[in-house]
Amino acid sequence: MSTAGDRLQDTARKAALALPDVSHGRPFTPGLDVYKVAGKVFLIVTDDPEEQIITVKCEPEHARALERGYASITPGRYLDKRHWISLGPGRGITKQLINDAVELSYDLAIGGLSQSERPQRAGPPRQPSAPPR
């Protein structure tokens, strides 16, 4: 079952807040809810009811595969289009896909930190979800 825009955004927010050492605020504009870990952005949630999307970090190869596999996944809005994707409501956008995207983005954000700076996570880093065939 696909996730509607408001549920997509709520699912992403809950997934982000369940991760260690996450902060959030609206540093850019009141319409963008920004989630960070160790000062690094890993999730942006729009509050625009006309454009209910989330934007997450993603490995470039995986991002292109997701864009080919899902009509509502596009190059990232607001940020570097090679390393960020935006997910909107649509066919195949499930809670699991949203959770995976948020957790993978978080892992990419902390990946550049030294071991002592990284928050402790339960379990291994998340592996990317495979796009549909």
Salt bridges, closest charged atoms under 4 A:
ASP10 OD1 - ARG13 NH1 4.00
ASP33 OD2 - ARG13 NE 3.03
ASP33 OD1 - HIS24 ND1 3.17
ASP47 OD1 - ARG13 NH2 2.59
ASP47 OD2 - ARG26 NH1 2.44
GLU51 OE2 - ARG77 NH1 2.01
GLU67 OE2 - ARG64 NH2 2.65
ASP100 OD1 - ARG126 NH1 2.46
GLU103 OE1 - ARG121 NH2 3.21
GLU103 OE1 - ARG126 NH2 2.79
ASP107 OD1 - ARG121 NH1 2.43
